[in-house]
Amino acid sequence: MNYYFITGASKGIGKALTEALLKNEDNYVFGISRNVTIKHERYHHQHLDLSDITALRNNLHKVFLPLDNPGKIVLVNNAGVLGEIGYIGSQTTDNFEFVFDVNVIGPALLMNTFLSAYLEQTCPKIILNISSGAGQRPIDGWSAYCSSKAALDMLSLTCQKEQELLKTGVKVFSLAPGVVDTTMQKQIREGAASQFSQLEQFVALKENNALQEPEAVGERIAGFIKNASNYPNVLLRIDEV
Ligand SMILES: NC(=O)c1ccc[n+]([C@@H]2O[C@H](COP(=O)([O-])OP(=O)(O)OC[C@H]3O[C@@H](n4cnc5c(N)ncnc54)[C@H](OP(=O)(O)O)[C@@H]3O)[C@@H](O)[C@H]2O)c1
């Protein structure tokens, strides 16, 4: 059996990826999020709020359970939040901590525990972090989001370098999924133009049906994971996989 740990499996890209993976009877998914929306004989839900780092820290040992003779083990850090849309100087103080907890600290703790929990497992192991093009270019109003995704990219690059030095064979990726029709895009379209100069462009993406469907993106990511050993680069965009 191949085992997948997927954060944010309750909706959007994470749910679509989970459903795509469950079509293969050799796959078992552990979903991690605050809400449960999937019922399947090969799906197990773990209720965790990644913005509550104390609770996450106390429950990490329950996430990565011993696995019997796995074919492949995969951690997908997909859960992510945009946070408040607003310029630095007009955000609530809590926003930066909230966004970094969910988008960086949570994934880092999960990566750390995943690697130590399955150190002795010799099967292929993959860490896939779902990043964003916003981690590589500034978007006004999204400072916490952009900088958190830049941090996630560097976390992935550093982790891959370490695994290569250790010769573990573990593959680490940071994948930007492109623009996808999920609740995150809805939140983007609800931003105030005074705090987000690209508002009209994002509204137009929806009006012109230019957003990808989550199901198509989920299938594509599932296909990528299957062939992940063929990809030498850590930082990838959806159109490259
Ligand atoms: N949609 C896009 O256009 C786009 C573009 C670039 C990158 N991305 C990235 O793609 C990933 C998925 O985004 P999406 O568009 O699918 O978003 P979404 O539809 O808003 O779904 C977000 C998922 O993350 C989970 N989540 C949010 N806060 C959480 C928390 N505190 N603890 C645990 N889980 C939490 C949610 O589950 P619960 O609410 O049940 O906890 C949900 O399953 C994110 O990392 C995002 O940054 C998306």
The ligand as an SDF file (V2000), in Angstrom:
LIG
                    3D

 48 52  0  0  0  0  0  0  0  0999 V2000
   -6.3770   28.3360   -5.4370 N   0  0  0  0  0  0  0  0  0  0  0  0
   -5.3430   28.9150   -6.0110 C   0  0  0  0  0  0  0  0  0  0  0  0
   -5.5060   29.6460   -7.0120 O   0  0  0  0  0  0  0  0  0  0  0  0
   -3.9630   28.7170   -5.4800 C   0  0  0  0  0  0  0  0  0  0  0  0
   -2.9010   29.3290   -6.1780 C   0  0  0  0  0  0  0  0  0  0  0  0
   -1.6010   29.1450   -5.7060 C   0  0  0  0  0  0  0  0  0  0  0  0
   -1.3760   28.3600   -4.5820 C   0  0  0  0  0  0  0  0  0  0  0  0
   -2.4330   27.7660   -3.9290 N   0  0  0  0  0  0  0  0  0  0  0  0
   -2.1240   26.9540   -2.7560 C   0  0  0  0  0  0  0  0  0  0  0  0
   -2.7900   25.7190   -2.8530 O   0  0  0  0  0  0  0  0  0  0  0  0
   -3.0560   25.2060   -1.5470 C   0  0  0  0  0  0  0  0  0  0  0  0
   -4.5200   24.7780   -1.4470 C   0  0  0  0  0  0  0  0  0  0  0  0
   -5.3110   25.9430   -1.6490 O   0  0  0  0  0  0  0  0  0  0  0  0
   -6.8350   25.9010   -2.1130 P   0  0  0  0  0  0  0  0  0  0  0  0
   -6.9830   26.9270   -3.1380 O   0  0  0  0  0  0  0  0  0  0  0  0
   -7.2660   24.5040   -2.3530 O   0  0  0  0  0  0  0  0  0  0  0  0
   -7.4990   26.4770   -0.7820 O   0  0  0  0  0  0  0  0  0  0  0  0
   -8.9080   26.2000   -0.0660 P   0  0  0  0  0  0  0  0  0  0  0  0
   -9.9210   25.7310   -1.0510 O   0  0  0  0  0  0  0  0  0  0  0  0
   -9.1450   27.4240    0.7300 O   0  0  0  0  0  0  0  0  0  0  0  0
   -8.5670   24.9630    0.8910 O   0  0  0  0  0  0  0  0  0  0  0  0
   -7.6290   25.1310    1.9090 C   0  0  0  0  0  0  0  0  0  0  0  0
   -7.4560   23.8330    2.6650 C   0  0  0  0  0  0  0  0  0  0  0  0
   -6.5300   24.0990    3.7370 O   0  0  0  0  0  0  0  0  0  0  0  0
   -7.1180   23.7020    4.9560 C   0  0  0  0  0  0  0  0  0  0  0  0
   -6.7650   24.5990    6.0390 N   0  0  0  0  0  0  0  0  0  0  0  0
   -6.8860   25.9420    6.0650 C   0  0  0  0  0  0  0  0  0  0  0  0
   -6.5570   26.4170    7.2800 N   0  0  0  0  0  0  0  0  0  0  0  0
   -6.2150   25.3350    8.0230 C   0  0  0  0  0  0  0  0  0  0  0  0
   -5.8170   25.1710    9.3590 C   0  0  0  0  0  0  0  0  0  0  0  0
   -5.7120   26.2080   10.2070 N   0  0  0  0  0  0  0  0  0  0  0  0
   -5.5400   23.9180    9.8040 N   0  0  0  0  0  0  0  0  0  0  0  0
   -5.6710   22.8540    8.9870 C   0  0  0  0  0  0  0  0  0  0  0  0
   -6.0560   22.9450    7.7060 N   0  0  0  0  0  0  0  0  0  0  0  0
   -6.3400   24.1770    7.2370 C   0  0  0  0  0  0  0  0  0  0  0  0
   -8.6200   23.7540    4.7340 C   0  0  0  0  0  0  0  0  0  0  0  0
   -9.2500   22.7920    5.5700 O   0  0  0  0  0  0  0  0  0  0  0  0
  -10.2080   23.1630    6.8300 P   0  0  0  0  0  0  0  0  0  0  0  0
  -10.8380   24.4710    6.5430 O   0  0  0  0  0  0  0  0  0  0  0  0
  -11.1410   21.9960    6.8770 O   0  0  0  0  0  0  0  0  0  0  0  0
   -9.2640   23.1730    7.9870 O   0  0  0  0  0  0  0  0  0  0  0  0
   -8.7400   23.3390    3.2650 C   0  0  0  0  0  0  0  0  0  0  0  0
   -8.8520   21.9370    3.1680 O   0  0  0  0  0  0  0  0  0  0  0  0
   -2.6730   26.3230   -0.5660 C   0  0  0  0  0  0  0  0  0  0  0  0
   -1.4130   26.0450   -0.0080 O   0  0  0  0  0  0  0  0  0  0  0  0
   -2.6090   27.5530   -1.4430 C   0  0  0  0  0  0  0  0  0  0  0  0
   -1.7180   28.5130   -0.9400 O   0  0  0  0  0  0  0  0  0  0  0  0
   -3.7120   27.9320   -4.3520 C   0  0  0  0  0  0  0  0  0  0  0  0
  1  2  1  0
  2  3  2  0
  2  4  1  0
  4  5  1  0
  4 48  2  0
  5  6  2  0
  6  7  1  0
  7  8  2  0
  8  9  1  0
  8 48  1  0
  9 10  1  0
  9 46  1  0
 10 11  1  0
 11 12  1  0
 11 44  1  0
 12 13  1  0
 13 14  1  0
 14 15  2  0
 14 16  1  0
 14 17  1  0
 17 18  1  0
 18 19  2  0
 18 20  1  0
 18 21  1  0
 21 22  1  0
 22 23  1  0
 23 24  1  0
 23 42  1  0
 24 25  1  0
 25 26  1  0
 25 36  1  0
 26 27  1  0
 26 35  1  0
 27 28  2  0
 28 29  1  0
 29 30  1  0
 29 35  2  0
 30 31  1  0
 30 32  2  0
 32 33  1  0
 33 34  2  0
 34 35  1  0
 36 37  1  0
 36 42  1  0
 37 38  1  0
 38 39  2  0
 38 40  1  0
 38 41  1  0
 42 43  1  0
 44 45  1  0
 44 46  1  0
 46 47  1  0
M  CHG  2   8   1  16  -1
M  END
$$$$
